[in-house]
Every structure is written in C-alpha cells, then in structure tokens.
Amino acid sequence: MYLKLVPDQTSIPFTRVRFAALALSAILIVGSFAALFTKGLNFGIDFLGGVTIEITNTEEIDIGEVRSTVGALGLGNVNVQGIRDFVGSEEAVIIFIEQQKAEDAADEDVSAQEQAQQNASVVVQNALRELLGEGMVVRKVDVVGPTVSGELIQKGATAVVLAIAMMLIYIWLRFEWQFSLGAIAALVHDVVITLGMFSVTQLKFELAIIAAILTIVGYSMNDTVVVYDRVRENLRKFKSKPLPELLDLSINDTLSRTVMTSVTTLLALASLAVFGGEVLRGFTLAMIWGILIGTYSSIFVASPFLLATGVKRDWSKQPTAGAAATP
C-alpha cells in the first residue's frame, strides 16, 4: 500500500477560475512592484559591501553582550545573529558590519576603501576576543569591497535576465510562439512576486538568493514544459475538443506528477529550513516560496495564457483524404 496525494483521474475545471487567478496574480504583481519601489530590497553584505565575521566560543555566547560590544565601536550599522544547535544553545554568532569609508580618501580610491573594511574586521575581532577570552574561534571572515559588491549586483541581474531569455528561445524552438509567450509570462510572474516577497518581508537579499531565483526559474519552466507537452499531445489526439476543455484535461493528466514533485521537494526544503541554520534560511525560504508560486503559475498562468493567444491547431489536423490514401 502507498499513499496517493492525488487520484489517478481528476477532472478539476481549472480554466473556469482563470479570471480569478488572473486577478490574484495582478494584485500580487502590483503589490510586488509597489513594495520594491517603496521599501526596496534588504540587500546583504554581498551587494552592499562590508564585513561578515562568524565566531564561536567554548562557552555559550551572550548575543546581547556581543551586540553591545560591537555597537560601541562606532562602525555604523551592525547586525548580530545567532546560530543555534539542535539543543537550542548558541553555537555561533554572525556579525554583519556595513561598508566602511576610508577617512581622507576619495570614493574612487578602491584600495583605501578595501583597507578600511580590513581594519574594521581587525577592530571587531580584537574587541570580541577581549570580551569572550581566548576560547573564541573565528570561523570565517568575509570582506566585500564596494567594487565587488557593485559587480555582483550587475552580474546577478544579468544572470536572471539571460536565464529567462534562453528559456524563451528554448520554448520557442520546441513549441510554437504562443507556448513561448505563456512560459515567459509565468517565469516573469514568478520572479517578480518572489522579489516582492523579499521586499515585503525585508529578508536579507544575498548572493545565494540569486541562485535560488535561477533555480526557481528552472523548476517553474520544467513544470510548465510537462504541462505543455501534454497539451501538444492532446491537441493531436482530440482535434475537435474545445481548447478550455483540452487544457483542463492536460493539467489534470499531469496533476499527480506536479503535486508529488512539489511535495517531495518541499519536504526536503522544510528539513533544510529547520536544520540548515541562519546562513541557509534566506535561500531555503526563497526556494519554498518559489516552488509554491511556480506550481501555481504553471497551472493558472502558463496554461490559460494559451487561450488568450489563440494557439494554432493547424499542425494537429488530420491528413486530408487524398493524403491518407497515399501509400
């Protein structure tokens, strides 16, 4: 015996609620743009530049004392986060320090700016060692200068745009242009709403989130292609069936696979969210949100989009009588 999340045969009329789904998507997209323009993204050190120091100690670390000690150094915006182990004790602490400006140096002086980050790192480590004693161990120090952070923003945005563009070409070559537009509409839908989620929640937007968005793009596209393959197959098989009914049939045919894939992926991500620690939390939450929104878009955005563009069925017509009689 085994558990079935979805019966083998379903007949859910997905296209009947396409206008309600369209309204929901429009609200989410408008809300996402509004949040991005008003609140923006809470960029992490990867994009803003600065210093990240991860420390541990032989004894439990008091985050309040660490925060007070580092805050008294006059280094600007400082964020201190704890990483807990399985029994709830503070296993390590991560200190984020905003990008430092070199005194009496021009903003264009990259070497001076980077040296300022290095100096801030040394000052923080010395202060923490005085607070925690010789049992303190520095696990990791990341120093990101202004030049590197600017390049990361540019390259991250370029990677997302190129991924979507290549997906457009792939779908256009594999299917017809109506399918391509539907797939790209779903991808842009997923990316914009995911960015909106990060803007609303003000979760740290770091380089790992770009990797999560690229993964979401691939996952959503894979889900859409599975549905589109069944649509194309049914267009050949049912030559007179109305397109809304054919789309419902295609989505229902692939629904069991879609749900099982999403659920198993979410189970793995849930475990990563619980046990992966603070460093992986943003990436994991982005992936969980992306799986949910990607599954939604493949059913309620990509497929109904074919109704709006009027996918051609000429190529799926039966051969003429003369052609059929030809040996």
C-alpha positions as CSV (number, residue, x, y, z in Angstrom):
1,M,0.0,0.0,0.0
2,Y,1.1,3.5,-0.6
3,L,-0.3,7.0,-0.1
4,K,-1.7,8.9,-3.1
5,L,-1.8,12.6,-2.7
6,V,-3.9,13.0,-5.9
7,P,-6.1,10.4,-7.6
8,D,-5.1,9.0,-10.9
9,Q,-8.1,10.5,-12.6
10,T,-9.2,14.1,-11.8
11,S,-11.4,16.5,-13.6
12,I,-10.9,19.8,-11.9
13,P,-12.1,22.7,-14.1
14,F,-9.0,24.9,-13.8
15,T,-9.8,27.2,-16.7
16,R,-13.1,28.2,-15.1
17,V,-11.3,30.1,-12.4
18,R,-8.6,31.6,-14.7
19,F,-10.1,35.1,-14.3
20,A,-10.0,34.9,-10.5
21,A,-6.4,33.6,-10.8
22,L,-5.6,36.4,-13.2
23,A,-6.9,38.9,-10.7
24,L,-4.9,37.4,-7.9
25,S,-1.7,37.4,-9.9
26,A,-2.3,41.0,-10.9
27,I,-2.8,42.0,-7.3
28,L,0.4,40.2,-6.3
29,I,2.4,41.7,-9.1
30,V,1.2,45.2,-8.5
31,G,1.8,44.8,-4.8
32,S,5.3,43.5,-5.5
33,F,6.2,46.5,-7.7
34,A,4.8,48.8,-5.1
35,A,6.9,47.2,-2.3
36,L,10.0,47.2,-4.5
37,F,9.6,50.9,-5.3
38,T,8.7,52.0,-1.7
39,K,10.6,49.6,0.6
40,G,13.2,48.2,-1.8
41,L,15.2,45.1,-1.0
42,N,17.2,44.5,2.2
43,F,20.5,43.9,0.4
44,G,23.0,41.8,2.3
45,I,26.7,42.3,2.5
46,D,27.2,40.6,-0.9
47,F,25.6,43.6,-2.6
48,L,26.3,46.5,-0.2
49,G,29.8,45.6,0.7
50,G,31.1,45.4,4.3
51,V,32.4,42.7,6.7
52,T,30.8,39.5,7.9
53,I,32.5,37.7,10.8
54,E,31.4,34.3,12.1
55,I,32.7,33.3,15.6
56,T,32.2,30.5,18.1
57,N,33.3,30.0,21.6
58,T,34.0,27.2,24.1
59,E,31.2,28.7,26.3
60,E,27.7,29.9,25.3
61,I,27.8,33.3,23.7
62,D,25.6,36.1,25.0
63,I,24.3,37.8,21.9
64,G,23.3,40.9,23.9
65,E,26.9,41.4,25.1
66,V,28.3,40.9,21.6
67,R,25.8,43.4,20.1
68,S,26.6,46.0,22.8
69,T,30.4,45.5,22.3
70,V,30.4,45.8,18.6
71,G,27.8,48.6,18.6
72,A,30.1,50.7,20.8
73,L,32.9,50.6,18.3
74,G,31.3,53.2,16.1
75,L,31.3,51.2,12.9
76,G,27.8,52.2,11.7
77,N,25.0,49.8,11.0
78,V,25.8,46.5,12.8
79,N,23.6,43.3,12.8
80,V,24.3,40.4,15.1
81,Q,22.6,37.0,14.6
82,G,22.9,33.8,16.5
83,I,23.2,30.3,15.0
84,R,21.7,27.7,17.3
85,D,22.5,24.0,17.5
86,F,20.0,21.1,17.9
87,V,19.5,21.6,21.7
88,G,19.0,25.4,21.4
89,S,22.3,26.6,22.6
90,E,24.2,29.4,20.8
91,E,26.6,27.5,18.6
92,A,28.0,30.5,16.8
93,V,27.4,34.2,16.1
94,I,27.5,36.1,12.8
95,I,28.3,39.8,12.9
96,F,27.4,42.0,9.8
97,I,29.1,45.4,9.6
98,E,28.2,47.9,7.0
99,Q,30.7,49.1,4.4
100,Q,33.3,51.4,5.9
101,K,34.5,54.6,4.3
102,A,38.2,55.4,4.4
103,E,38.9,58.8,6.1
104,D,40.6,61.4,3.9
105,A,40.3,59.2,0.8
106,A,38.2,59.6,-2.3
107,D,35.4,57.2,-3.0
108,E,37.2,56.2,-6.2
109,D,40.2,55.0,-4.2
110,V,39.4,51.3,-4.1
111,S,42.4,50.1,-2.3
112,A,41.8,52.6,0.6
113,Q,38.2,51.6,0.8
114,E,39.0,47.9,0.9
115,Q,41.7,48.6,3.6
116,A,39.0,50.3,5.7
117,Q,37.0,47.0,5.6
118,Q,40.0,45.0,6.7
119,N,40.7,47.5,9.5
120,A,37.1,47.2,10.8
121,S,37.4,43.4,10.8
122,V,40.5,43.5,12.9
123,V,38.9,46.0,15.4
124,V,35.8,43.8,15.8
125,Q,37.8,40.6,16.3
126,N,40.1,42.3,18.9
127,A,37.1,43.6,20.8
128,L,35.3,40.3,20.8
129,R,38.4,38.4,21.9
130,E,38.7,40.8,24.8
131,L,35.0,40.1,25.6
132,L,35.0,36.3,25.2
133,G,38.5,35.4,26.0
134,E,40.9,33.0,24.3
135,G,38.2,30.4,23.8
136,M,36.8,32.4,20.9
137,V,37.4,31.0,17.4
138,V,36.9,32.9,14.2
139,R,35.3,30.5,11.8
140,K,35.0,32.8,8.8
141,V,35.6,36.4,7.7
142,D,34.2,37.8,4.5
143,V,35.2,41.2,3.4
144,V,33.4,42.6,0.4
145,G,34.6,45.9,-1.1
146,P,32.5,48.4,-3.0
147,T,33.8,47.4,-6.4
148,V,33.0,43.7,-5.8
149,S,29.5,44.4,-4.5
150,G,28.6,46.6,-7.5
151,E,29.8,43.9,-9.9
152,L,27.7,41.3,-8.0
153,I,24.5,43.4,-8.4
154,Q,25.2,43.8,-12.2
155,K,26.1,40.1,-12.7
156,G,23.2,38.8,-10.6
157,A,20.7,40.8,-12.6
158,T,22.3,39.8,-15.9
159,A,22.2,36.1,-14.9
160,V,18.4,36.2,-14.2
161,V,17.7,38.1,-17.5
162,L,19.8,35.8,-19.6
163,A,18.2,32.7,-18.0
164,I,14.8,34.0,-18.9
165,A,15.9,34.9,-22.4
166,M,17.4,31.5,-23.0
167,M,14.3,29.8,-21.8
168,L,12.3,32.0,-24.2
169,I,14.4,30.7,-27.1
170,Y,14.2,27.1,-25.9
171,I,10.4,27.1,-25.7
172,W,10.1,29.0,-29.0
173,L,12.1,26.3,-30.8
174,R,10.4,23.4,-29.0
175,F,6.8,24.7,-29.3
176,E,5.0,27.5,-31.1
177,W,5.3,31.1,-30.2
178,Q,2.1,31.1,-28.1
179,F,3.6,28.5,-25.8
180,S,6.8,30.6,-25.6
181,L,4.9,33.7,-24.5
182,G,2.9,31.7,-22.0
183,A,6.1,30.2,-20.4
184,I,7.9,33.6,-20.2
185,A,4.8,35.2,-18.7
186,A,4.8,32.5,-16.0
187,L,8.6,33.0,-15.4
188,V,8.4,36.8,-15.1
189,H,5.3,36.3,-12.8
190,D,7.3,34.0,-10.5
191,V,10.5,36.2,-10.4
192,V,8.6,39.5,-9.8
193,I,6.4,38.0,-7.0
194,T,9.4,36.4,-5.4
195,L,11.2,39.7,-5.3
196,G,8.1,41.3,-3.9
197,M,8.0,38.7,-1.1
198,F,11.6,39.6,-0.2
199,S,10.7,43.3,-0.2
200,V,7.7,42.9,2.0
201,T,9.4,40.6,4.5
202,Q,12.7,42.5,4.3
203,L,14.6,39.2,4.4
204,K,18.3,39.6,3.6
205,F,18.7,39.6,-0.2
206,E,22.1,38.0,-0.7
207,L,24.0,36.3,-3.5
208,A,22.5,32.9,-2.5
209,I,19.0,34.4,-3.3
210,I,20.1,34.9,-6.9
211,A,21.0,31.2,-7.1
212,A,17.5,30.4,-5.6
213,I,15.8,32.6,-8.2
214,L,17.7,30.9,-11.0
215,T,16.7,27.5,-9.5
216,I,13.1,28.7,-9.3
217,V,13.2,29.7,-13.0
218,G,14.4,26.2,-13.9
219,Y,11.9,24.5,-11.7
220,S,9.0,26.5,-13.0
221,M,10.0,26.0,-16.6
222,N,10.3,22.3,-16.1
223,D,6.8,22.2,-14.6
224,T,5.4,24.3,-17.5
225,V,7.0,22.1,-20.2
226,V,5.5,19.0,-18.7
227,V,2.0,20.5,-19.0
228,Y,2.7,21.9,-22.4
229,D,3.9,18.5,-23.7
230,R,0.6,17.0,-22.6
231,V,-1.3,20.0,-24.2
232,R,0.5,19.4,-27.5
233,E,-0.2,15.6,-27.3
234,N,-3.9,16.2,-26.7
235,L,-4.1,18.8,-29.5
236,R,-3.1,15.9,-31.8
237,K,-5.3,13.4,-30.1
238,F,-8.5,15.5,-29.7
239,K,-8.9,17.5,-32.8
240,S,-12.4,18.9,-32.1
241,K,-12.4,19.3,-28.4
242,P,-12.8,22.9,-27.2
243,L,-9.5,24.4,-26.1
244,P,-10.6,25.1,-22.5
245,E,-11.6,21.5,-22.0
246,L,-8.4,20.3,-23.6
247,L,-6.4,22.5,-21.3
248,D,-8.3,21.2,-18.2
249,L,-7.7,17.6,-19.4
250,S,-4.0,18.2,-19.9
251,I,-3.5,19.8,-16.5
252,N,-5.4,17.0,-14.8
253,D,-3.4,14.4,-16.6
254,T,-0.2,15.9,-15.2
255,L,-1.6,17.0,-11.8
256,S,-0.4,13.9,-9.9
257,R,3.1,14.3,-11.1
258,T,3.1,18.0,-10.4
259,V,1.8,17.6,-6.8
260,M,4.2,14.7,-6.0
261,T,7.2,16.6,-7.3
262,S,6.3,19.8,-5.4
263,V,5.5,17.9,-2.1
264,T,8.7,15.9,-2.1
265,T,10.8,19.0,-2.9
266,L,9.1,21.0,-0.2
267,L,9.8,18.2,2.4
268,A,13.5,18.4,1.6
269,L,13.4,22.2,1.8
270,A,11.4,22.2,5.1
271,S,14.2,20.0,6.6
272,L,16.8,22.4,5.3
273,A,14.9,25.4,6.8
274,V,14.7,23.7,10.2
275,F,18.2,22.3,10.5
276,G,20.2,24.4,7.9
277,G,20.8,27.3,10.2
278,E,20.7,31.0,9.7
279,V,23.1,31.1,6.8
280,L,20.8,29.0,4.6
281,R,17.5,30.3,5.8
282,G,17.0,33.0,3.2
283,F,17.9,30.6,0.4
284,T,15.6,28.0,1.7
285,L,12.6,30.3,2.2
286,A,13.1,31.7,-1.3
287,M,13.1,28.1,-2.7
288,I,9.9,27.2,-0.7
289,W,8.1,30.3,-1.9
290,G,9.4,29.7,-5.5
291,I,8.1,26.1,-5.6
292,L,4.7,27.2,-4.4
293,I,4.4,30.1,-6.8
294,G,6.0,28.1,-9.7
295,T,3.4,25.3,-9.3
296,Y,0.6,27.9,-9.2
297,S,1.9,29.7,-12.3
298,S,2.3,26.6,-14.4
299,I,-1.4,25.7,-13.8
300,F,-3.1,29.1,-13.6
301,V,-0.8,31.4,-15.7
302,A,1.1,29.5,-18.4
303,S,-1.7,27.2,-19.5
304,P,-4.6,29.7,-19.6
305,F,-2.3,32.1,-21.5
306,L,-2.8,29.8,-24.5
307,L,-6.4,30.8,-24.5
308,A,-5.5,34.5,-24.7
309,T,-3.0,34.0,-27.6
310,G,-5.2,31.5,-29.5
311,V,-2.8,28.7,-30.1
312,K,-3.0,27.3,-33.6
313,R,-4.2,23.8,-34.2
314,D,-3.5,23.6,-38.0
315,W,-0.4,21.4,-37.5
316,S,-2.5,18.9,-35.5
317,K,-5.3,18.5,-38.0
318,Q,-5.9,15.1,-39.6
319,P,-4.4,14.4,-43.0
320,T,-6.7,15.1,-45.9
321,A,-8.5,12.2,-47.6
322,G,-6.1,12.3,-50.6
323,A,-3.1,12.3,-48.3
324,A,-4.5,9.5,-46.2
325,A,-5.0,7.4,-49.3
326,T,-1.4,7.9,-50.4
327,P,0.6,4.7,-49.7
